[in-house]
């Protein structure tokens, strides 16, 4: 009788251990599939030069827009100053 109870305990422990292990492996397989998908979506090395040129061009355009916005900001500041001081020469 004790052997049957002991066997039942070992069997229950083994089955629960297998459930946890298989669950962990399913999660790992899912994460691996996500990583593989992300790696497949990255551009190949032959496109890196093109991407670098495009990013450099974009950086130049952003700097140009930044300069334009600074100029506009200064013009608005001068207009505000003029409107505020119009009554007080």
Phi and psi in radians as a Rosetta constraint file:
Dihedral C 1 N 2 CA 2 C 2 CIRCULARHARMONIC -1.123 0.35
Dihedral N 2 CA 2 C 2 N 3 CIRCULARHARMONIC -0.605 0.35
Dihedral C 2 N 3 CA 3 C 3 CIRCULARHARMONIC -1.148 0.35
Dihedral N 3 CA 3 C 3 N 4 CIRCULARHARMONIC -0.641 0.35
Dihedral C 3 N 4 CA 4 C 4 CIRCULARHARMONIC -1.169 0.35
Dihedral N 4 CA 4 C 4 N 5 CIRCULARHARMONIC -0.745 0.35
Dihedral C 4 N 5 CA 5 C 5 CIRCULARHARMONIC -1.143 0.35
Dihedral N 5 CA 5 C 5 N 6 CIRCULARHARMONIC -0.787 0.35
Dihedral C 5 N 6 CA 6 C 6 CIRCULARHARMONIC -1.081 0.35
Dihedral N 6 CA 6 C 6 N 7 CIRCULARHARMONIC -0.727 0.35
Dihedral C 6 N 7 CA 7 C 7 CIRCULARHARMONIC -1.119 0.35
Dihedral N 7 CA 7 C 7 N 8 CIRCULARHARMONIC -0.679 0.35
Dihedral C 7 N 8 CA 8 C 8 CIRCULARHARMONIC -1.123 0.35
Dihedral N 8 CA 8 C 8 N 9 CIRCULARHARMONIC -0.719 0.35
Dihedral C 8 N 9 CA 9 C 9 CIRCULARHARMONIC -1.110 0.35
Dihedral N 9 CA 9 C 9 N 10 CIRCULARHARMONIC -0.807 0.35
Dihedral C 9 N 10 CA 10 C 10 CIRCULARHARMONIC -1.106 0.35
Dihedral N 10 CA 10 C 10 N 11 CIRCULARHARMONIC -0.757 0.35
Dihedral C 10 N 11 CA 11 C 11 CIRCULARHARMONIC -1.069 0.35
Dihedral N 11 CA 11 C 11 N 12 CIRCULARHARMONIC -0.782 0.35
Dihedral C 11 N 12 CA 12 C 12 CIRCULARHARMONIC -1.104 0.35
Dihedral N 12 CA 12 C 12 N 13 CIRCULARHARMONIC -0.770 0.35
Dihedral C 12 N 13 CA 13 C 13 CIRCULARHARMONIC -1.069 0.35
Dihedral N 13 CA 13 C 13 N 14 CIRCULARHARMONIC -0.767 0.35
Dihedral C 13 N 14 CA 14 C 14 CIRCULARHARMONIC -1.126 0.35
Dihedral N 14 CA 14 C 14 N 15 CIRCULARHARMONIC -0.747 0.35
Dihedral C 14 N 15 CA 15 C 15 CIRCULARHARMONIC -1.140 0.35
Dihedral N 15 CA 15 C 15 N 16 CIRCULARHARMONIC -0.783 0.35
Dihedral C 15 N 16 CA 16 C 16 CIRCULARHARMONIC -1.119 0.35
Dihedral N 16 CA 16 C 16 N 17 CIRCULARHARMONIC -0.672 0.35
Dihedral C 16 N 17 CA 17 C 17 CIRCULARHARMONIC -1.100 0.35
Dihedral N 17 CA 17 C 17 N 18 CIRCULARHARMONIC -0.737 0.35
Dihedral C 17 N 18 CA 18 C 18 CIRCULARHARMONIC -1.130 0.35
Dihedral N 18 CA 18 C 18 N 19 CIRCULARHARMONIC -0.663 0.35
Dihedral C 18 N 19 CA 19 C 19 CIRCULARHARMONIC -1.099 0.35
Dihedral N 19 CA 19 C 19 N 20 CIRCULARHARMONIC -0.794 0.35
Dihedral C 19 N 20 CA 20 C 20 CIRCULARHARMONIC -1.133 0.35
Dihedral N 20 CA 20 C 20 N 21 CIRCULARHARMONIC -0.780 0.35
Dihedral C 20 N 21 CA 21 C 21 CIRCULARHARMONIC -1.102 0.35
Dihedral N 21 CA 21 C 21 N 22 CIRCULARHARMONIC -0.796 0.35
Dihedral C 21 N 22 CA 22 C 22 CIRCULARHARMONIC -1.168 0.35
Dihedral N 22 CA 22 C 22 N 23 CIRCULARHARMONIC -0.592 0.35
Dihedral C 22 N 23 CA 23 C 23 CIRCULARHARMONIC -1.127 0.35
Dihedral N 23 CA 23 C 23 N 24 CIRCULARHARMONIC -0.742 0.35
Dihedral C 23 N 24 CA 24 C 24 CIRCULARHARMONIC -1.117 0.35
Dihedral N 24 CA 24 C 24 N 25 CIRCULARHARMONIC -0.715 0.35
Dihedral C 24 N 25 CA 25 C 25 CIRCULARHARMONIC -1.156 0.35
Dihedral N 25 CA 25 C 25 N 26 CIRCULARHARMONIC -0.643 0.35
Dihedral C 25 N 26 CA 26 C 26 CIRCULARHARMONIC -1.089 0.35
Dihedral N 26 CA 26 C 26 N 27 CIRCULARHARMONIC -0.754 0.35
Dihedral C 26 N 27 CA 27 C 27 CIRCULARHARMONIC -1.113 0.35
Dihedral N 27 CA 27 C 27 N 28 CIRCULARHARMONIC -0.736 0.35
Dihedral C 27 N 28 CA 28 C 28 CIRCULARHARMONIC -1.126 0.35
Dihedral N 28 CA 28 C 28 N 29 CIRCULARHARMONIC -0.706 0.35
Dihedral C 28 N 29 CA 29 C 29 CIRCULARHARMONIC -1.123 0.35
Dihedral N 29 CA 29 C 29 N 30 CIRCULARHARMONIC -0.671 0.35
Dihedral C 29 N 30 CA 30 C 30 CIRCULARHARMONIC -1.138 0.35
Dihedral N 30 CA 30 C 30 N 31 CIRCULARHARMONIC -0.783 0.35
Dihedral C 30 N 31 CA 31 C 31 CIRCULARHARMONIC -1.111 0.35
Dihedral N 31 CA 31 C 31 N 32 CIRCULARHARMONIC -0.707 0.35
Dihedral C 31 N 32 CA 32 C 32 CIRCULARHARMONIC -1.099 0.35
Dihedral N 32 CA 32 C 32 N 33 CIRCULARHARMONIC -0.707 0.35
Dihedral C 32 N 33 CA 33 C 33 CIRCULARHARMONIC -1.109 0.35
Dihedral N 33 CA 33 C 33 N 34 CIRCULARHARMONIC -0.675 0.35
Dihedral C 33 N 34 CA 34 C 34 CIRCULARHARMONIC -1.141 0.35
Dihedral N 34 CA 34 C 34 N 35 CIRCULARHARMONIC -0.726 0.35
Dihedral C 34 N 35 CA 35 C 35 CIRCULARHARMONIC -1.150 0.35
Dihedral N 35 CA 35 C 35 N 36 CIRCULARHARMONIC -0.752 0.35
Dihedral C 35 N 36 CA 36 C 36 CIRCULARHARMONIC -1.072 0.35
Dihedral N 36 CA 36 C 36 N 37 CIRCULARHARMONIC -0.696 0.35
Dihedral C 36 N 37 CA 37 C 37 CIRCULARHARMONIC -1.105 0.35
Dihedral N 37 CA 37 C 37 N 38 CIRCULARHARMONIC -0.770 0.35
Dihedral C 37 N 38 CA 38 C 38 CIRCULARHARMONIC -1.110 0.35
Dihedral N 38 CA 38 C 38 N 39 CIRCULARHARMONIC -0.688 0.35
Dihedral C 38 N 39 CA 39 C 39 CIRCULARHARMONIC -1.159 0.35
Dihedral N 39 CA 39 C 39 N 40 CIRCULARHARMONIC -0.684 0.35
Dihedral C 39 N 40 CA 40 C 40 CIRCULARHARMONIC -1.153 0.35
Dihedral N 40 CA 40 C 40 N 41 CIRCULARHARMONIC -0.450 0.35
Dihedral C 40 N 41 CA 41 C 41 CIRCULARHARMONIC -1.423 0.35
Dihedral N 41 CA 41 C 41 N 42 CIRCULARHARMONIC -0.263 0.35
Dihedral C 41 N 42 CA 42 C 42 CIRCULARHARMONIC -1.280 0.35
Dihedral N 42 CA 42 C 42 N 43 CIRCULARHARMONIC 2.529 0.35
Dihedral C 42 N 43 CA 43 C 43 CIRCULARHARMONIC -1.207 0.35
Dihedral N 43 CA 43 C 43 N 44 CIRCULARHARMONIC 2.609 0.35
Dihedral C 43 N 44 CA 44 C 44 CIRCULARHARMONIC -1.211 0.35
Dihedral N 44 CA 44 C 44 N 45 CIRCULARHARMONIC 2.864 0.35
Dihedral C 44 N 45 CA 45 C 45 CIRCULARHARMONIC -1.024 0.35
Dihedral N 45 CA 45 C 45 N 46 CIRCULARHARMONIC -0.519 0.35
Dihedral C 45 N 46 CA 46 C 46 CIRCULARHARMONIC -1.164 0.35
Dihedral N 46 CA 46 C 46 N 47 CIRCULARHARMONIC -0.274 0.35
Dihedral C 46 N 47 CA 47 C 47 CIRCULARHARMONIC -1.671 0.35
Dihedral N 47 CA 47 C 47 N 48 CIRCULARHARMONIC -0.069 0.35
Dihedral C 47 N 48 CA 48 C 48 CIRCULARHARMONIC -1.119 0.35
Dihedral N 48 CA 48 C 48 N 49 CIRCULARHARMONIC -0.677 0.35
Dihedral C 48 N 49 CA 49 C 49 CIRCULARHARMONIC -1.108 0.35
Dihedral N 49 CA 49 C 49 N 50 CIRCULARHARMONIC -0.727 0.35
Dihedral C 49 N 50 CA 50 C 50 CIRCULARHARMONIC -1.114 0.35
Dihedral N 50 CA 50 C 50 N 51 CIRCULARHARMONIC -0.756 0.35
Dihedral C 50 N 51 CA 51 C 51 CIRCULARHARMONIC -1.085 0.35
Dihedral N 51 CA 51 C 51 N 52 CIRCULARHARMONIC -0.701 0.35
Dihedral C 51 N 52 CA 52 C 52 CIRCULARHARMONIC -1.096 0.35
Dihedral N 52 CA 52 C 52 N 53 CIRCULARHARMONIC -0.766 0.35
Dihedral C 52 N 53 CA 53 C 53 CIRCULARHARMONIC -1.094 0.35
Dihedral N 53 CA 53 C 53 N 54 CIRCULARHARMONIC -0.746 0.35
Dihedral C 53 N 54 CA 54 C 54 CIRCULARHARMONIC -1.170 0.35
Dihedral N 54 CA 54 C 54 N 55 CIRCULARHARMONIC -0.693 0.35
Dihedral C 54 N 55 CA 55 C 55 CIRCULARHARMONIC -1.182 0.35
Dihedral N 55 CA 55 C 55 N 56 CIRCULARHARMONIC -0.657 0.35
Dihedral C 55 N 56 CA 56 C 56 CIRCULARHARMONIC -1.112 0.35
Dihedral N 56 CA 56 C 56 N 57 CIRCULARHARMONIC -0.741 0.35
Dihedral C 56 N 57 CA 57 C 57 CIRCULARHARMONIC -1.094 0.35
Dihedral N 57 CA 57 C 57 N 58 CIRCULARHARMONIC -0.756 0.35
Dihedral C 57 N 58 CA 58 C 58 CIRCULARHARMONIC -1.094 0.35
Dihedral N 58 CA 58 C 58 N 59 CIRCULARHARMONIC -0.700 0.35
Dihedral C 58 N 59 CA 59 C 59 CIRCULARHARMONIC -1.064 0.35
Dihedral N 59 CA 59 C 59 N 60 CIRCULARHARMONIC -0.732 0.35
Dihedral C 59 N 60 CA 60 C 60 CIRCULARHARMONIC -1.086 0.35
Dihedral N 60 CA 60 C 60 N 61 CIRCULARHARMONIC -0.720 0.35
Dihedral C 60 N 61 CA 61 C 61 CIRCULARHARMONIC -1.152 0.35
Dihedral N 61 CA 61 C 61 N 62 CIRCULARHARMONIC -0.679 0.35
Dihedral C 61 N 62 CA 62 C 62 CIRCULARHARMONIC -1.154 0.35
Dihedral N 62 CA 62 C 62 N 63 CIRCULARHARMONIC -0.708 0.35
Dihedral C 62 N 63 CA 63 C 63 CIRCULARHARMONIC -1.117 0.35
Dihedral N 63 CA 63 C 63 N 64 CIRCULARHARMONIC -0.678 0.35
Dihedral C 63 N 64 CA 64 C 64 CIRCULARHARMONIC -1.115 0.35
Dihedral N 64 CA 64 C 64 N 65 CIRCULARHARMONIC -0.753 0.35
Dihedral C 64 N 65 CA 65 C 65 CIRCULARHARMONIC -1.148 0.35
Dihedral N 65 CA 65 C 65 N 66 CIRCULARHARMONIC -0.629 0.35
Dihedral C 65 N 66 CA 66 C 66 CIRCULARHARMONIC -1.097 0.35
Dihedral N 66 CA 66 C 66 N 67 CIRCULARHARMONIC -0.764 0.35
Dihedral C 66 N 67 CA 67 C 67 CIRCULARHARMONIC -1.094 0.35
Dihedral N 67 CA 67 C 67 N 68 CIRCULARHARMONIC -0.727 0.35
Dihedral C 67 N 68 CA 68 C 68 CIRCULARHARMONIC -1.080 0.35
Dihedral N 68 CA 68 C 68 N 69 CIRCULARHARMONIC -0.765 0.35
Dihedral C 68 N 69 CA 69 C 69 CIRCULARHARMONIC -1.144 0.35
Dihedral N 69 CA 69 C 69 N 70 CIRCULARHARMONIC -0.627 0.35
Dihedral C 69 N 70 CA 70 C 70 CIRCULARHARMONIC -1.125 0.35
Dihedral N 70 CA 70 C 70 N 71 CIRCULARHARMONIC -0.709 0.35
Dihedral C 70 N 71 CA 71 C 71 CIRCULARHARMONIC -1.126 0.35
Dihedral N 71 CA 71 C 71 N 72 CIRCULARHARMONIC -0.753 0.35
Dihedral C 71 N 72 CA 72 C 72 CIRCULARHARMONIC -1.107 0.35
Dihedral N 72 CA 72 C 72 N 73 CIRCULARHARMONIC -0.711 0.35
Dihedral C 72 N 73 CA 73 C 73 CIRCULARHARMONIC -1.074 0.35
Dihedral N 73 CA 73 C 73 N 74 CIRCULARHARMONIC -0.730 0.35
Dihedral C 73 N 74 CA 74 C 74 CIRCULARHARMONIC -1.133 0.35
Dihedral N 74 CA 74 C 74 N 75 CIRCULARHARMONIC -0.718 0.35
Dihedral C 74 N 75 CA 75 C 75 CIRCULARHARMONIC -1.105 0.35
Dihedral N 75 CA 75 C 75 N 76 CIRCULARHARMONIC -0.727 0.35
Dihedral C 75 N 76 CA 76 C 76 CIRCULARHARMONIC -1.152 0.35
Dihedral N 76 CA 76 C 76 N 77 CIRCULARHARMONIC -0.689 0.35
Dihedral C 76 N 77 CA 77 C 77 CIRCULARHARMONIC -1.061 0.35
Dihedral N 77 CA 77 C 77 N 78 CIRCULARHARMONIC -0.746 0.35
Dihedral C 77 N 78 CA 78 C 78 CIRCULARHARMONIC -1.144 0.35
Dihedral N 78 CA 78 C 78 N 79 CIRCULARHARMONIC -0.686 0.35
Dihedral C 78 N 79 CA 79 C 79 CIRCULARHARMONIC -1.127 0.35
Dihedral N 79 CA 79 C 79 N 80 CIRCULARHARMONIC -0.754 0.35
Dihedral C 79 N 80 CA 80 C 80 CIRCULARHARMONIC -1.091 0.35
Dihedral N 80 CA 80 C 80 N 81 CIRCULARHARMONIC -0.760 0.35
Dihedral C 80 N 81 CA 81 C 81 CIRCULARHARMONIC -1.073 0.35
Dihedral N 81 CA 81 C 81 N 82 CIRCULARHARMONIC -0.750 0.35
Dihedral C 81 N 82 CA 82 C 82 CIRCULARHARMONIC -1.102 0.35
Dihedral N 82 CA 82 C 82 N 83 CIRCULARHARMONIC -0.782 0.35
Dihedral C 82 N 83 CA 83 C 83 CIRCULARHARMONIC -1.156 0.35
Dihedral N 83 CA 83 C 83 N 84 CIRCULARHARMONIC -0.647 0.35
Dihedral C 83 N 84 CA 84 C 84 CIRCULARHARMONIC -1.229 0.35
Dihedral N 84 CA 84 C 84 N 85 CIRCULARHARMONIC -0.609 0.35
Dihedral C 84 N 85 CA 85 C 85 CIRCULARHARMONIC -1.651 0.35
Dihedral N 85 CA 85 C 85 N 86 CIRCULARHARMONIC 0.066 0.35
Dihedral C 85 N 86 CA 86 C 86 CIRCULARHARMONIC -1.079 0.35
Dihedral N 86 CA 86 C 86 N 87 CIRCULARHARMONIC -0.666 0.35
Dihedral C 86 N 87 CA 87 C 87 CIRCULARHARMONIC -1.388 0.35
Dihedral N 87 CA 87 C 87 N 88 CIRCULARHARMONIC -0.313 0.35
Dihedral C 87 N 88 CA 88 C 88 CIRCULARHARMONIC -2.119 0.35
Dihedral N 88 CA 88 C 88 N 89 CIRCULARHARMONIC 1.535 0.35
